[in-house]
Amino acid sequence: MYHTCLYCTKDLGTNGILETLPVGRRLAFDAAQGRLWVVCPSCARWNLVPFDTRLETIDACERVFRDTRTRFSTDNIGLARIREGLELVRIGPALRPEFAAWRYGDRFASRRRRNIVIGATAGAALVGAMIGLQVLAGSVGGMQFAIQGILRAHARHRITTRFVRESGGEPLTLSREDVKQSRLQRVEGPPATWGLSVPARTGVRGRWFRGKKVTDHILLTGGDAIAGLGHVLPVIAGTAGSRKQVRGAVELVEQHLTLESLVTRARMEWSDHGRNLGRLAKLGAEPRLALEMLANEDAERHWLEGELRLLERQWREADNLAAIADGLAMPGDVDSQLEALDVKRER
């Protein structure tokens, strides 16, 4: 099991309670679905635990949860705080709104607070710089123009997200300005589906780049489009993530249930009356948060389907090996003798 968050790379912490998973201070588990997450204490993202130790750890979490007196439970969600500092979130037959509120509420709120603090700090620094430069240079307009140029250069040349495509190729490296150019597009079938168009900026190794605006775009589809949404939407988020906005996003998720349904509506109905068709940066806070929720859940579903395919292949290999081993352990004429006995029994 990894020890750092897959999203922010911060340390996930440790616990001395679970022998099969000593990583994490807050764990969430769903015994019915066979899912287990380690919740990052820094960004509040839910990291899906690999399959190899998941089932044993879920059983251990269930036992610890039931043995803990300090716990709070509803019909669908339970929270237990163990004396040693471990927190367990038990997911029962939860309705989507309650599950989404538990899973994404802290994450969006944490990101919102961080962005507000960063924005306030940057604003105070800019005001101080303007006052200082005004005293030295005596030109307010010129200083404002210079500072705006610095901000534009920062948005244009600093890489804010980087991700690898399942289809291969160099990682996509997008600046904030690149991210704001991303669009939802319809992909003609059959079957008709959707894709995410992003600027084709690749080959950037560090956090900054020198170059002009990219005019070519790459259309991501399938798993790449889902992963792309998970990377670009947090960059656009800004100060979105208040309780009211999260409730609105959960309502949208409850109405649409699937990512494709929500993408279709977001692309056509929430795109500034067609003038910015499909532009993610032009969507409201609630649709963007709802898209992020469903994209995250679809990505996990793909991972789980991959694990199930791997397990099925391993099972078939083990079954074939067992059949070979059984054949080696028995005389060669046993099968024919058993068939003869079956024929006699039928007579």
C-alpha positions, 0 to 999 in steps of 0.5 A: 500500500502506498504511503502518500496521497495519489492526488496531493502527494502528502503523507497519509499518516499511520495507525497502529490498529489495523495490521493489514493496513497500517496506513492512514488515520481516517479510513472509509469502507463499504463492505457491501461493495467491497471498497476501502479508502484512505482519506488524505488529511491534507486534501480530504481526497479518498484514495482507493486501496489496492485489492490485495489487502482490501477484503481482510482490512474491511473485515478488520474495520467492521470488527473495530467499528462494532467494538467501538462505543464512541461512534455516531451512526445514521441508517446509512453512514457511521463514524467511529473514533478510536482512542488511538486516533483512528477514524472509521467511516462505515458506508451502509446502504447509503443513498447517493446524496448522503454518501456524496455529502460525506465523501466530498463535503470536506474535500471541497470545503478544504479546497475552498478555504485554501483558495480563499487564503491564497487569494487573500494573501496574493491580494494583500501582497499586490496592494502592498506592492502597488502602494510601494511602487506608487511611492517610488514611481508615482504612476498608479496606472502603470503599476496596475498594468505591470501587475496584471501582466505578471498575473497573466504571465503566471496563468499562461506559463505555470503548469497547474496540472499534469496527467498521463493518458491511458492511450499512451504518449507524453503527459499532458501539461496544462497551464491555468489558461490552457485549462480554461480552454477545455471543452466538452464535445460530442463524439459521433458514434456508434454509439454517440458519446462525449469527449474532453478537448484540451490544448495539446501541450506536451513535453514540459518537464518542470513547473514553468514553460516558455512558449506561445499559446497552443492552437492544436487540441487533443480530444480525450475519450473514454477513460482518458476523458474521465481522468482529464475531468478529474484533473482540470475541474479542481484547477477551475474550482476557485472558491466553489465548495460552500455547503449550499453549492455542494447541496446543489451539486448533490441534487444534480448528481441525484437527478442525472445519476450517470456522467454521460447524462450530466455531461450532455446537459452541461454541454448544451444547457449551461453553456452561456446560451451556446456562445461558449458551447461546452466550455468548462470554465463557463459553467456554474459552481454546482455543475462543475462540482457535480461533474467532478463527483461523477468523474471521480466515481466513474474513475473508481468504477473503471479501476474496480472493473480492471481488478475484476477482470484480473481476478477472473483471469487469475481464477481461470488460470488457477482452475486450469492448473487445478484440473491439470494437477487432478489429472496427474494425481488420478489414473488415466482410465478413471474418467472412462470408468466414471462415464461407464458407471453413469451409463449403467446408472441411467439404465 
